[in-house]
Amino acid sequence: MASSEPREYENGVADVLASVVGDGGTVRRNVMLPNRAGNRQRQIDVLVEGNIFGLTDARLIVDCKRWKTRIDVGDVDKFIGMVEDVGADMGILVSAVGATSGAGERAKAARGVRIKPLSIAELNAWRPAGTVFRTIEIDSADLEAAAKHLREAGLRVAVKDVEADCTRIEVFRHHGTTNPSGEVQREQHDLADAALNKRGIAFKSLGQGITIGGGTPNHRWIPVHLGEGGYVMKVLAASEAGLDKELERLTSELGIPRAVMVVERPDGWPSTSRFPF
């Protein structure tokens, strides 16, 4: 599925931004914008507009680089030119493998331009609360085509199980809210149906749902030992503040005293991964 993996990366970055921006702005994928002179169109991987990152009625453009090589100074200069050409207030270059030190310094010196590393593994771990998903089954021979057309429709695709004759995939997207309406969910499922039906790809729906908790690379399952009996529970958290909230929930909902809880923090806790800030 290599041909559609760059679009998967772009859609994933759009999902992350949608979860961060929330209802303060709109996030669109694969947009054509006119330049200031009005004599040509520029393709934008991800466009965010609205009240975002402390700015009112702002325009942010995002260029996603799912490359095997790091962004260099020349790439930053080209991006700065595009930010200025379409009249954007801010620009983010997202790189799967980071950037050279020179590129980082060049971006810092520019107004409103930043480079953000986001590895493919980190992006695969992003499934923010409110993500709408559905599991479908297709003929294994149709996998590459199905993934391509679903991604072109603005959806993300993850392969769950592959067998000789059939493959189960998960199709998902975030819509900027932790509580998407039934209408939003139906529209997403209809969008997937249309993308597959238009190409004559047969499929079978196996189930659907919404991500309730977790969904970022920082979220970890934290073991909590209760008393001396050896009983262990696990709570999902991404920070010390989130962990404390989960422990308080155990106390209020289950009546477990904090005094008997022994938390087993994993190595590398808490994670320092941050995106897009």
Backbone torsions as a table, in degrees:
resi	resn	phi	psi	omega
1	MET	NA	24.0	-174.5
2	ALA	-59.2	-32.8	-174.7
3	SER	-63.9	-26.1	-177.3
4	SER	-108.8	2.6	-177.1
5	GLU	-67.3	-34.2	174.4
6	PRO	-60.2	-39.0	177.5
7	ARG	-67.5	-34.6	174.7
8	GLU	-60.1	-42.7	179.3
9	TYR	-63.3	-45.3	179.6
10	GLU	-62.2	-45.6	179.7
11	ASN	-63.9	-35.1	178.5
12	GLY	-66.7	-43.2	177.0
13	VAL	-61.6	-40.5	177.4
14	ALA	-61.8	-39.1	177.7
15	ASP	-62.9	-43.4	179.7
16	VAL	-61.5	-46.7	-179.6
17	LEU	-64.7	-38.2	178.1
18	ALA	-61.4	-38.7	-179.6
19	SER	-70.1	-31.8	-179.6
20	VAL	-78.5	-44.5	-176.8
21	VAL	-72.2	-35.5	-178.9
22	GLY	64.0	-142.8	-177.7
23	ASP	-85.6	8.6	178.6
24	GLY	-77.4	-17.2	-179.1
25	GLY	-154.6	177.6	177.7
26	THR	-114.0	143.2	-180.0
27	VAL	-120.5	123.9	178.9
28	ARG	-123.6	152.4	-176.0
29	ARG	-110.9	141.7	172.3
30	ASN	51.3	65.8	-173.9
31	VAL	-106.9	144.1	172.8
32	MET	-101.2	125.1	179.1
33	LEU	-119.3	141.1	175.3
34	PRO	-74.1	148.2	175.1
35	ASN	-79.7	172.1	-176.3
36	ARG	-58.6	-38.0	-178.2
37	ALA	-73.6	-17.9	179.3
38	GLY	75.9	16.8	-176.8
39	ASN	-107.3	1.9	174.6
40	ARG	-162.5	164.1	180.0
41	GLN	-104.8	143.7	176.4
42	ARG	-116.0	132.8	178.9
43	GLN	-83.7	129.1	-178.4
44	ILE	-117.4	126.0	-179.4
45	ASP	-62.6	-51.1	179.9
46	VAL	-138.3	131.2	179.2
47	LEU	-119.7	126.8	177.5
48	VAL	-119.6	128.2	-179.6
49	GLU	-133.7	143.3	177.2
50	GLY	131.6	-155.0	178.9
51	ASN	-87.5	96.2	-171.3
52	ILE	-131.6	140.4	174.0
53	PHE	51.9	38.4	176.4
54	GLY	84.6	0.0	178.8
55	LEU	-108.4	146.8	-179.9
56	THR	-98.8	135.6	178.5
57	ASP	51.4	47.2	-177.6
58	ALA	-93.7	160.5	174.9
59	ARG	-124.4	122.9	178.6
60	LEU	-118.6	129.7	173.9
61	ILE	-111.8	146.0	-176.6
62	VAL	-129.0	129.8	176.5
63	ASP	-113.3	124.1	-173.4
64	CYS	-104.9	124.6	-177.4
65	LYS	-114.7	95.2	174.6
66	ARG	-89.0	66.8	-175.3
67	TRP	-103.7	165.7	173.2
68	LYS	-95.5	-8.2	178.4
69	THR	-116.7	153.8	-177.2
70	ARG	-74.3	151.6	174.9
71	ILE	-64.7	137.7	178.1
72	ASP	-116.4	-177.6	-174.9
73	VAL	-59.8	-41.6	179.8
74	GLY	-61.0	-38.0	177.9
75	ASP	-64.1	-39.3	179.6
76	VAL	-66.3	-43.0	179.2
77	ASP	-59.8	-42.2	178.2
78	LYS	-62.2	-40.9	-178.8
79	PHE	-68.4	-40.5	176.9
80	ILE	-58.1	-41.0	177.8
81	GLY	-62.3	-38.3	179.3
82	MET	-69.6	-41.1	177.5
83	VAL	-56.3	-45.9	179.8
84	GLU	-69.8	-37.5	-175.3
85	ASP	-65.1	-35.3	-178.5
86	VAL	-99.0	3.4	176.8
87	GLY	70.8	34.2	178.9
88	ALA	-80.3	151.9	177.2
89	ASP	-82.9	-30.2	-177.5
90	MET	-144.8	159.8	176.1
91	GLY	-147.4	140.2	177.2
92	ILE	-125.5	127.3	171.0
93	LEU	-96.8	116.6	-179.4
94	VAL	-103.7	126.5	-175.2
95	SER	-123.8	136.0	179.2
96	ALA	-72.5	-21.5	-177.8
97	VAL	-128.1	13.0	175.8
98	GLY	86.5	-161.9	-174.0
99	ALA	-142.6	161.8	174.3
100	THR	-71.1	161.4	179.4
101	SER	-62.4	-37.5	178.4
102	GLY	-63.5	-40.0	177.8
103	ALA	-64.3	-40.6	178.5
104	GLY	-61.8	-43.1	179.5
105	GLU	-66.7	-38.6	179.4
106	ARG	-63.8	-40.7	-179.7
107	ALA	-67.0	-40.8	-179.7
108	LYS	-63.6	-30.8	-178.8
109	ALA	-77.6	-15.4	-178.3
110	ALA	-90.7	151.3	179.7
111	ARG	-73.1	121.0	171.4
112	GLY	68.6	18.4	-179.0
113	VAL	-115.1	131.1	179.9
114	ARG	-137.3	155.4	173.0
115	ILE	-110.4	132.6	178.9
116	LYS	-127.1	120.0	175.2
117	PRO	-77.2	136.0	175.7
118	LEU	-148.6	100.8	-176.0
119	SER	-68.7	161.5	178.4
120	ILE	-62.4	-38.7	178.6
121	ALA	-63.6	-42.9	178.3
122	GLU	-63.3	-43.8	-178.9
123	LEU	-64.1	-38.0	178.0
124	ASN	-62.9	-24.3	179.5
125	ALA	-84.1	-8.7	179.4
126	TRP	-82.2	110.7	172.5
127	ARG	-141.0	70.5	-170.1
128	PRO	-57.0	152.8	176.4
129	ALA	-54.6	132.1	-177.0
130	GLY	101.2	-5.9	177.7
131	THR	-63.7	128.5	178.7
132	VAL	-91.9	128.2	-178.3
133	PHE	-135.9	158.4	173.8
134	ARG	-146.9	139.1	176.7
135	THR	-98.9	129.1	179.1
136	ILE	-131.5	158.7	179.1
137	GLU	-116.4	133.7	179.4
138	ILE	-134.1	166.2	173.1
139	ASP	-66.8	134.6	-177.5
140	SER	-57.6	-30.5	179.1
141	ALA	-67.1	-19.5	-178.1
142	ASP	-96.3	2.6	-172.3
143	LEU	-57.8	-51.4	-176.6
144	GLU	-61.9	-44.9	-179.7
145	ALA	-66.2	-41.8	-179.6
146	ALA	-62.4	-46.0	179.7
147	ALA	-61.8	-42.7	-179.5
148	LYS	-59.5	-49.3	-175.1
149	HIS	-73.5	-33.5	176.3
150	LEU	-66.9	-41.1	179.0
151	ARG	-67.7	-37.3	176.5
152	GLU	-63.4	-25.6	177.8
153	ALA	-82.1	0.2	177.9
154	GLY	93.4	15.1	-178.3
155	LEU	-106.9	157.4	175.5
156	ARG	-98.7	153.0	-177.0
157	VAL	-134.5	129.7	175.0
158	ALA	-128.2	130.9	179.4
159	VAL	-80.5	127.9	-178.7
160	LYS	-97.1	-55.7	-178.1
161	ASP	-141.8	137.2	178.2
162	VAL	-120.5	126.4	175.0
163	GLU	-122.6	177.2	-175.7
164	ALA	-59.8	-42.0	-173.7
165	ASP	-112.0	-14.7	-179.3
166	CYS	-143.6	153.8	179.8
167	THR	-133.0	137.1	175.6
168	ARG	-103.1	126.0	179.6
169	ILE	-123.6	156.7	174.9
170	GLU	-110.7	130.4	-179.5
171	VAL	-112.5	124.3	-173.0
172	PHE	-149.2	163.7	179.6
173	ARG	-165.3	150.3	175.4
174	HIS	-106.5	141.9	-173.7
175	HIS	-116.7	19.6	175.9
176	GLY	81.9	15.6	178.8
177	THR	-146.9	148.2	177.0
178	THR	-84.2	-6.0	-178.2
179	ASN	-135.0	69.2	-178.4
180	PRO	-65.0	139.1	-178.1
181	SER	-70.3	164.6	175.9
182	GLY	-60.1	-34.8	179.4
183	GLU	-65.8	-42.4	178.2
184	VAL	-62.3	-42.0	179.4
185	GLN	-63.4	-44.1	179.6
186	ARG	-63.1	-41.3	-179.6
187	GLU	-62.1	-39.2	178.6
188	GLN	-66.3	-44.5	179.9
189	HIS	-65.4	-37.3	177.1
190	ASP	-65.3	-37.1	178.5
191	LEU	-62.3	-43.0	178.0
192	ALA	-65.0	-44.2	179.1
193	ASP	-57.5	-45.3	-177.4
194	ALA	-64.8	-39.5	-179.2
195	ALA	-63.1	-36.9	-179.5
196	LEU	-82.2	-43.1	-178.8
197	ASN	-62.6	-36.7	-178.4
198	LYS	-61.2	-30.1	-179.4
199	ARG	-99.9	6.4	178.0
200	GLY	69.5	28.5	-179.7
201	ILE	-92.4	115.3	179.8
202	ALA	-74.6	144.4	-179.6
203	PHE	-152.4	163.7	179.0
204	LYS	-132.9	126.3	179.4
205	SER	-80.4	128.6	-177.3
206	LEU	-107.8	-16.9	-179.2
207	GLY	164.2	163.7	-178.4
208	GLN	-152.1	164.5	-179.5
209	GLY	-179.1	-168.5	-179.9
210	ILE	-134.0	137.5	174.7
211	THR	-68.3	125.9	-176.1
212	ILE	-93.9	-44.6	-177.2
213	GLY	-138.7	165.1	178.9
214	GLY	73.8	-144.2	172.6
215	GLY	96.8	7.8	175.2
216	THR	-125.0	160.9	179.2
217	PRO	-61.2	-20.7	-178.7
218	ASN	-80.0	-17.7	-178.1
219	HIS	-73.2	131.4	178.2
220	ARG	-134.6	150.8	172.9
221	TRP	-84.6	118.2	-174.7
222	ILE	-105.0	118.7	177.0
223	PRO	-69.2	136.7	176.5
224	VAL	-124.3	113.4	179.6
225	HIS	-85.3	133.0	-176.4
226	LEU	-110.8	111.4	176.3
227	GLY	64.7	-159.8	-176.9
228	GLU	-97.7	0.9	-177.6
229	GLY	-78.8	-7.8	178.3
230	GLY	84.9	1.1	179.9
231	TYR	-70.3	134.7	-176.6
232	VAL	-125.5	133.1	171.0
233	MET	-114.4	162.9	176.3
234	LYS	-125.1	138.3	176.6
235	VAL	-121.8	150.8	-177.6
236	LEU	-102.2	123.5	-178.5
237	ALA	-152.0	158.6	179.8
238	ALA	-118.6	-5.2	-177.7
239	SER	-156.7	170.0	177.1
240	GLU	-63.9	-37.4	178.2
241	ALA	-64.1	-41.9	178.2
242	GLY	-67.2	-37.5	177.5
243	LEU	-63.5	-44.5	178.9
244	ASP	-60.8	-38.7	178.1
245	LYS	-63.7	-40.6	179.3
246	GLU	-67.8	-36.7	177.3
247	LEU	-66.8	-38.6	176.3
248	GLU	-63.7	-35.7	178.5
249	ARG	-64.6	-40.1	177.0
250	LEU	-61.2	-37.5	179.4
251	THR	-68.8	-46.7	-175.4
252	SER	-74.0	-37.6	-175.4
253	GLU	-89.1	-33.1	-175.9
254	LEU	-112.3	-6.3	178.7
255	GLY	72.0	24.6	-179.3
256	ILE	-87.4	120.1	179.7
257	PRO	-64.1	139.9	178.2
258	ARG	-61.2	-28.4	-175.9
259	ALA	-63.7	-24.4	-177.7
260	VAL	-96.3	0.3	-178.3
261	MET	-89.8	126.5	174.2
262	VAL	-117.9	114.5	-174.6
263	VAL	-89.4	131.6	177.8
264	GLU	-103.7	91.8	-178.3
265	ARG	-75.4	128.9	-178.1
266	PRO	-74.4	164.8	175.9
267	ASP	-59.5	140.0	178.5
268	GLY	79.3	12.1	179.7
269	TRP	-91.7	139.7	-12.7
270	PRO	-81.0	157.8	-179.9
271	SER	-67.6	147.5	178.0
272	THR	-100.8	7.4	-179.5
273	SER	-65.4	128.8	179.5
274	ARG	-137.2	134.1	175.2
275	PHE	-155.7	134.1	7.0
276	PRO	-95.3	12.1	-176.3
277	PHE	-87.1	NA	NA
